């Protein structure tokens, strides 16, 4: 048997055991996280995205999976942008009851890091203002203790809640 054939056989026999020794990536959220009460086919497709309520506000997260990857094997920037957009829009919407309907007007994302398959990432939102016509928010996306993105967004309010007095004043954003 030639040396090259022997090497090929060794590699072939070693490959399955190396694959078995690797841990399978974690799936699903950490304890205390659940899917938002208001379902969205897009959030399921893009995530799934999970939510939890903490002392500092509502947090949004997802477990990085293979379908979230880019060609380089890391987390695709579009997934970070989507998580930030969903988190900011949802947070602005739920400042009122019933929740406001909104669409994204502007989204800006600055990338400062990445994540790998199996990592848990979460978005923490600061709602700046929700007016009658426009809402504004900022967000950081974290992987553990590392900020991997910052985002800001503006949202057009499609339906403003009616005043209980029946009139209400027109105001700016």
C-alpha angles and dihedrals in degrees: 000000000000121000091242091055091048091051091049091052092048091051092048093050093045096049098072094048091049090052092049092051092057114092117243111246116259117258129204131019131305117262114292096033125109140167115277115269091238106067123222126186090208094054089052092048094046096041129329087252119206133199138208134175119232136171090267094050140273118334127202124203148166139194109238109241134183093266090059092063132109127217090274092058097250131107112295113243090229089065090055090048091049093049091049093046094049092046095049095043093047092047092050093045094053095053085090135048117254091034116253121245110236142171128203114261099174135005126184122183129184115195119216102163145348142233137226134227110291095025119127114226127186138191122220115196134205111196106211100186141339111202132175093270109015137031129199131201143166128209143186121205114212136196103196106309094339122096106222100175143010124204142180127196143185121207131197112226107226098185122026116202114255119246114250088230089062099239118056124178125267111245139176126251 
